[in-house]
Amino acid sequence: DMYLPPEIIGRMLERGGYTGINRIFVSCEAGYSKHSGSLYQYVQQQLGCKKSAFVHIGDNFESDVKRAQEAGWKAFYLPKTSDCMINQATGYRFSSIFNRLYRNNSGIWLASFGYDSFFGMRCRLAVAANRLYDDPFAPFDPHSDFNASPLRIGYFAVGPYLLAIAQWLAELCRDESFERMNFVARDGWLPMQAFNEIKAIFGLENLPSDYLYVSRKTVLPLLLNTPECLTTVPWSSYNMRTFNPEQFIEIVGSACTPEGVRRLKEATERQSLGWTVPFGNAVNFEKFLALFMENCYDKERIQRYSELVKSYYAPMFQGKTASFDIGYSCRSEVVFKRLFHFDVAPCYLHINGEITALRSYEAGLKQYSFYEYNPAVTGALREHIISYQGPSCTGFDCTGDRAVPVFEAYEEPFSARYVTTQLQTAALQYVKDMAAIFGNDLRRIYARRIDASWPMEYFLHNPTSADADLFNTIPFEDDMGAGRLTIRNFWENGLKTVRSHSLCEEENGRLDYYAMSKPKKWLVWLLVDRKIIKDTVKRKMGGHPTLLKFSEGCYHALRGVSSLFRR
């Protein structure tokens, strides 16, 4: 049932790798259709074969299977990838995430169903469908949006989001005539890979892009360039109440002399602060700062440190430079502009508050944001997904005649590394596939950033337990902020905060089990959805067959007692 000439269909088949075809039957040429069943009879008459000699494979259950079987042919159903994605393949069960994302209104004020007005967005979804649903026979957990697979999360959720970020940066560099594009470690690692994949499409093949080792720890010594700076450093963002004097000196030690550190240690102990005791509160920290200024602050050494660090960064800031970071504070860019006089424009995914805009304005920086709003769920997981999985730069060794980056000790469990690597590889593969398929047309097939980012935001804001469990073992350490947690812990805390302020008790018509306490969640499952209880018990006890068999026996016994009472 196609209305193109056989010659064109033949060329399409050859391009797809199908050769050795003897004859093509097309509805528009034969005058018969599969939908009515008449085309099957026509083909049989033309070839002069028995009904039992024919096998028909098609993607429409009614026209390709039922009508063929009615004509006496053997028939097999191979559903379209698009039908699998929207969970409308007859006889198959997949996730309903597409319908929750794009068919229903997923927000209170923002309509997500306008995606199909944009050809570019339909193309992006088609590429995801063809990659993820090309095997309809693969098992799929209907209680999971992404089949608890980092590959699916990476390709369908992170991939379009990553492409949108890279395309935004490429268009920004082209339109604003930037001469360099820097990506701040470690959050900028995956966006840099994506940007390099597509920059030639936007005429930026000669635009240098660098990976910039910057962190709060590397910036802090630079903020001490003058004694007056101590009073203007945003200490609250460094969570100094959890630090002790020894840890503080480890960060700014390159700007201090050994003799100064010795005097500071003695003065600290005389004030009963304790060299290895956390400050605990702002009063103790301010007392320590006064001792630091009196005993340890070395202006010449700090200025030498700043000059060496400037020399290290200078090749990466030649000309008008854009600098990408996930956010949120504009600290490092202000240092680059005020202290080093670099021509830099910060590009953030989003900002969390007014302070970023204020710092940009006061430093004379033009700031750009991917989102003009603040996503409800930010932080650990969003950063982890796009970050380099390796050690963070903690400062610079300036004992010689040049600044050398110093990195922290780094160790990651295999399970955590596996999940993250699979996810990031799939996301980057999506970008590569889009660039390979559409080439220069990628510039023309427009998609709104919010539409392309919708699967990612939905995943971050409304994960199923099966998908979220992938991140149970991934550590998250922020010794200058949140402390030591797992990604899942940090994520779940953020979700609880968001849901406590939500205007909706349910998300898109489904009960939000994930936000409930465990007793409440199991009670709801027991009353309205026992299948989830069965699946959860089987998954958690899969490694203990004896215990699983005992639990099943208890369950069936209770069902029997319940049935007896009902009778």
Residue, then its C-alpha position, 0 to 999 in steps of 0.5 A: d500500500m504505497y503510492l510511489p512508482p516501483e522504480i523509486i521504491g526499488r532505489m530505496l530498497e537498494r540504498g537500504g541494502y536489499t538486493g536481488i529483488n525480482r518484482i515489486f507490487v505496488s497498490c497504485e500500479a496494480g489498482y488493489s490494496k492490502h487493506s481490502g485484501s485484494l492485493y494478496q489475491y492479485v499477487q498470487q494470481q500474477l506469480g501462479c503460486k499456491k497460498s501456502a508458498f507465501v510468507h508476508i511480513g508487515d508493520n500493520f496488524e490489520s492490513d499486513v497480518k489479518r488480511a494476509q491470513e484471510a487470503g491463506w498466507k502465512a503472516f508475521y507482524l513486525p511493528k514499526t519503531s514509532d508504534c513501539m515508542i508510543n506503546q501502540a504496537t498490537g500485542y506488545r507492551f512498552s513504556s508509556i513515557f512518550n504519551r506522558l511526555y508529548r501526548n498529554n499536557s505534562g505541565i501546569w502552564l507549559a504544553s508539551f504536546g506542541y512538539d509535532s508542529f516542528f519537523g525538527m523535533r519529529c526527526r529527533l524522536a524518529v532517530a531515537a525510535n529507530r535506534l531503541y525500538d528496532d527489536p520489538f521482541a526484546p523484553f520490556d519492564p512496563h513499570s519502567d520508563f527506560n527499561a532500567s537501561p542506562l543505554r536507553i536513558g542516554y539515547f532517549a533522554v540525555g542525547p536530545y538534551l545534549l544535542a540541544i546544548a551543543q547546537w545552542l553553543a554552536e549557534l551562539c559562537r557563530d552569531e556572536s563571532f566568538e573566537r574560542m569556546n572553552f568548557v569548564a571541567r568537569d561539567g563541560w566534558l560531555p557537552m564539549q564532545a558533542f560540540n566538537e561533533i557538530k561544530a563543522i556543520f555550523g561553519l566552526e571547524n576552525l574554532p578552537s575548543d579547550y577543556l578548562y581545569v577550574s573548580r571552586k578550590t582552584v579559584l579560592p586562592l585567586l580570590l585572596n589577591t588583596p587583603e580586602c578580598l577576604t571580606t568579599v569572598p562568598w564564603s557561604s558557597y564554600n560551606m566553611r563550617t564543615f572545614n578545619p584550618e588544616q583543610f583551608i590551608e591545603i586549598v590556599g597553601s600555594a599562596c602561603t610560606p611554610e613559616g607563615v603556616r607554622r605561625l598560623k597553626e600556633a596562633t590557632e591552637r592558642q585561640s582554642l580553635g583546633w588545627t583539625v577541628p571543624f569551624g562549626n560556625a561563622v564566628n569561629f571561621e571569621k576568627f580564623l580569617a583574622l589569624f590568617m591575615e595576621n600570621c600567614y597572608d603573603k601578598e607577594r607569594i599570592q601575586r606570584y601564584s596569580e601570575l603563574v596561573k594567568s600564564y597557564y590560562a592565557p593561551m585558552f583565552q586568546g580573543k573573544t572567548a565563550s566559556f561553558d559551565i553548568g552554572y551557577s555562580c559566575r565566580s571563575e569568570v569574574v576572576f578571569k575578567r577582573l584579575f586576568h582581563f580576559d575577554v570572556a562570556p559565561c554560558y550556563l545551562h541555567i542560573n540559580g539566583e540573582i547573585t549570578a546576574l549581579r556579578s556578571y553585570e558588575a564585572g561587565l560580562k555578557q552572560y548567556s543561559f540555555y534555560e531562562y528558568n530554573p529547573a526544579v531538580t538541579g545538582a548532583l545527577r544533572e552534573h554527573i551525567i554530563s561530567y568527566q568521570g575522573p579526578s577533579c582539579t584541586g589547585f595548581d602547584c606553583t613551586g616551579d616557574r609555571a603552574v601545574p594542575v593538581f588533581e585529587a585522588y579518585e576512585e569509582p566503583f565498577s558498577a558506577r563507572y559502568v552505568t555512567t559510561q554506558l549512559q554517556t556513550a549512548a548520549l554521544q552516539y545520538v549526537k553522532d547519529m543526528a549529525a551523520i543522518f542530517g549533515n548540514d540540514l541539522r541547521r535547518i530542522y528546528a526544534r525548541r530547546i524545551d521540547a528537545s530537553w523534555p525527556m531529560e527533565y521528565f527523567l530527572h523530575n519523575p523517575t520510576s524506581a527501577d530507573a532510579d535504582l541504577f544510580n544507587t551505587i554512584p558516590f557524590e562527594d562535595d566537600m565544599g558543599a553537600g558533603r558525601l552522599t550517593i547520587r540517588n540520596f542527593w537526587e531523592n532529597g531534591l525530589k522530596t523538596v520539589r514534591s512537597h511544594s507541588l500543586c499536583e498530588e499525581e503526576n500525569g495521572r499516575l500515582d507517584y509511588y516514588a515520593m511516598s514513604k515505604p509503608k504507605k507505598w507498600l500499602v497502596w501497592l497491596l490495595v491497588d497494584r499487587k503486580i508491582i509488589k510481585d515484581t519488586v519482591k522477585r527483583k529484590m530476592g532474585g539472588h535468594p531462590t529459597l527465600l523467594k520460594f518461601s515468600e511465594g508460598c506465604y503469599h499463596a497461603l494468604r490468598g487462599v485464606s482470603s478466598l475462603f473468607r470471601r466464600 
